[in-house]
Amino acid sequence: MTMAKHAREARRAPRSRHDSTVEILGDRGSAPVGAARLVDVSASGARFAATETFVLGAPLRARLRLLKSGVLDVRGTVVRIEEKTNYTLYAVKFDSAADRLRP
């Protein structure tokens, strides 16, 4: 009996694991409306853990605090949701990101 090989994940960009903060932003110019824990990030998206509820396909504005790298403001769409025991993991595909990090 042979083991089936797992399909290789098709990623556009490599992920970088993080354990930092994501501020969920409201309408343009408004203050943060929530916070979450950043799990990983790539050039095309991010995953974060939250106790708040977001809907698949929903637009999202966020401010990623990337440890020693700085702050990145992004807009994206929720593309995957994974329910866990005490939180939910959300994957966001970036529609746009700031051209550069802010210290």
N, C-alpha and C positions, 0 to 999 in steps of 0.2 A: 504494500500500500504506500503510495507516495503522498507527500504533503503538497497541497496547492500553494503556489507562490502568491504572496500578497501583491495586489496591484500597486504600483508605485504612485505616490501622490503627485498630482499635476499642479505644482505651485509656480506662480509667476516670479516670486522672489523668495529668498530664504528668510525664515523667521528668526527673530532674536527674542529670547525669553526675557521677561521683565517681571518685576514685582514692585510696581509703582502705582501711582494714582491716575485715574481718568476722571476728569470733571465733565459731566454731561451738561451741555449748554442748551438753553431755550432758544427763542427767536433771536435773530441777529442783534447783537448789542445788549442782550439781557445777561443777567448774572447766572452762574451755574444753578441748575435745578436738581442736581443729584451728583453722586460720586460712585465710583466703582474701582475695582482692582485690575490693573492692566496685567494680562497673563503673557502675551507675546505680541510682537509687531513686526511687520515687513513693509516693504515699499508700497505694497498694494492693499494692505489691510491690517486689522488687529483683532485680538480676542481679549475680552474682559469678563470678569466675574462680577455679578451684581445681584442684589436682592430685589431690586426694582424690576418691573415687567416692561419689556419692549416687544414689539410685534414684528414678525417676519416681514421683510419688505419695507419696513418703516425707515424714513430718512432720519439721520442722526448727526448732530453737531457735537464735537467733543474737543477737549483740550487734554492732550497726552503729556504727562510729566515723565520724561524719559531719563530718569536717574541723573547721571552726570552730563548727559548730552544736551538737555534743555527742554523747552516746551514746544509742542507742535499742535497747532489748531487744525482740525480736519473736519470734513463733511463726508458722510458715507451712507451706506444702506445696510441694514441688518440682513445678513444672508444665511445665517445658521443659528440655531438655538439648541443647546444641550441642557436638559434639566438634570440637576444634581440634588443631593439630599437637602442641603441648606442654602443653596444659591443656584444661579443659572449662568451658564457660559454663553456669551453672545459673540458671534463672528461678524465683523463689519468690513465690507469692501469699500475702500476709499473712492469717493467721487472726485475729491480734490483735497489737497493738503497744502499747507503753507510752503512756499518755496524754500524756506530755510528754518532751522530751529532757532528759537529765541533762548538766550541764556536765562 
